[in-house]
Amino acid sequence: MSIFKAINDSVDIPQILYNVPCRTGVDIDNKTVTELSLLKNIIGIKDATGEIDRIDDLKKNVDKEFLFLSGDDTTFLEYMRHGGKGTISVTANVRPDLMHDVCKNMLNQKYEEAKKINKKLELLHDAMFVESNPIPVKWLLNYLGKINSKIRLPLVSLDEKYHQKLITAYEATL
């Protein structure tokens, strides 16, 4: 906790905890999140664990203003159903319109409509992780003419065997 406190005390800006164990190799457990939520600049968490029950537990132990954001595209709909306010999404880089519509419907308590839109995104959610993020999303954005094909090491180009899978998943959202 001391490093979080040092950052909190050194920089007077809102901060969101980033709990993405598959990327960082470390899981910030709920007890630690609860303690960190008491720091003045820690305003929320991006939770990419995919464990929906964690938000239920945390909501009981943190200030009601604490912000919950999903970081897992495949479970964000249920995360929002349990009180999350949105998502920091990979899929949104490719289909921001549909991700916005899902979140807007969820915030307006229109779960069935949100679920219907998200159903169109399911293949794309999965395809975004056929290789390490952000390799697939960068490849697809290049394919769509949105960015150039250059990526920096340690990233490498998307394996050609996944190209059609990404194209098919994207086209399923149209």
C-alpha positions, -999 to 999 in steps of 0.1 A, spaced: 0 0 0 29 24 6 36 30 -31 -1 37 -37 -1 61 -8 31 78 -21 15 84 -55 -17 95 -39 1 120 -17 24 132 -45 0 138 -73 -33 157 -67 -53 141 -95 -80 114 -95 -66 79 -98 -81 46 -108 -67 13 -96 -58 -10 -124 -65 -46 -115 -56 -68 -145 -39 -99 -130 -34 -116 -164 -13 -86 -176 4 -76 -143 8 -110 -126 -6 -94 -94 -42 -94 -82 -52 -65 -59 -75 -83 -35 -107 -67 -22 -93 -60 13 -65 -39 -3 -89 -22 -26 -110 -12 4 -80 2 22 -68 21 -9 -103 35 -15 -98 56 17 -71 76 0 -84 109 -12 -73 106 -49 -82 69 -54 -117 72 -70 -123 39 -85 -110 6 -100 -107 -10 -134 -114 -46 -126 -104 -71 -153 -106 -102 -132 -139 -113 -147 -151 -123 -112 -185 -106 -109 -189 -114 -72 -159 -91 -64 -179 -60 -71 -208 -72 -48 -183 -76 -20 -165 -43 -26 -197 -22 -29 -205 -32 8 -171 -19 19 -162 13 -1 -178 48 -3 -209 49 -25 -191 73 -48 -163 48 -56 -163 41 -93 -164 6 -107 -153 0 -143 -149 -34 -159 -118 -42 -178 -130 -75 -192 -151 -72 -224 -166 -107 -221 -181 -100 -187 -186 -62 -186 -224 -65 -192 -229 -85 -160 -204 -64 -142 -225 -33 -150 -256 -52 -140 -240 -56 -105 -233 -19 -103 -204 -11 -126 -206 23 -143 -189 14 -175 -159 -3 -191 -124 3 -202 -127 -18 -233 -105 -33 -260 -136 -39 -283 -145 -2 -280 -114 6 -301 -131 -11 -330 -168 -6 -323 -171 24 -300 -207 30 -312 -220 -4 -301 -200 -4 -268 -215 31 -261 -250 18 -268 -246 -11 -245 -233 10 -216 -259 37 -222 -287 11 -221 -272 -4 -189 -270 29 -172 -306 36 -182 -316 2 -167 -325 -13 -201 -308 -46 -196 -326 -66 -224 -317 -40 -250 -281 -39 -238 -279 -76 -239 -292 -77 -275 -266 -53 -287 -238 -70 -267 -248 -103 -283 -237 -88 -317 -203 -81 -301 -196 -115 -285 -174 -129 -314 -155 -97 -315 -149 -96 -277 -134 -131 -280 -114 -123 -312 -97 -93 -296 -77 -118 -275 -66 -145 -300 -31 -131 -292 -18 -107 -266 -36 -74 -265 -31 -50 -283 -19 -71 -313 -53 -81 -326 -70 -47 -322 -40 -30 -339 -42 -55 -368 -80 -50 -372 -77 -12 -370 -51 -14 -397 -72 -37 -418 -101 -11 -415 -77 17 -426 -78 35 -393 -41 32 -384 -8 22 -401 6 -13 -397 36 -4 -377 39 -18 -342 68 -17 -317 86 -45 -301 80 -65 -280 48 -67 -300 49 -86 -332 25 -89 -361 -7 -109 -357 -3 -145 -369 -19 -148 -403 -40 -178 -391 -61 -153 -371 -68 -127 -398 -100 -143 -411 -113 -149 -376 -110 -111 -368 -126 -101 -401 -155 -125 -395 -160 -113 -359 -159 -77 -370 -184 -83 -398 -208 -100 -374 -212 -66 -357 -223 -48 -389 
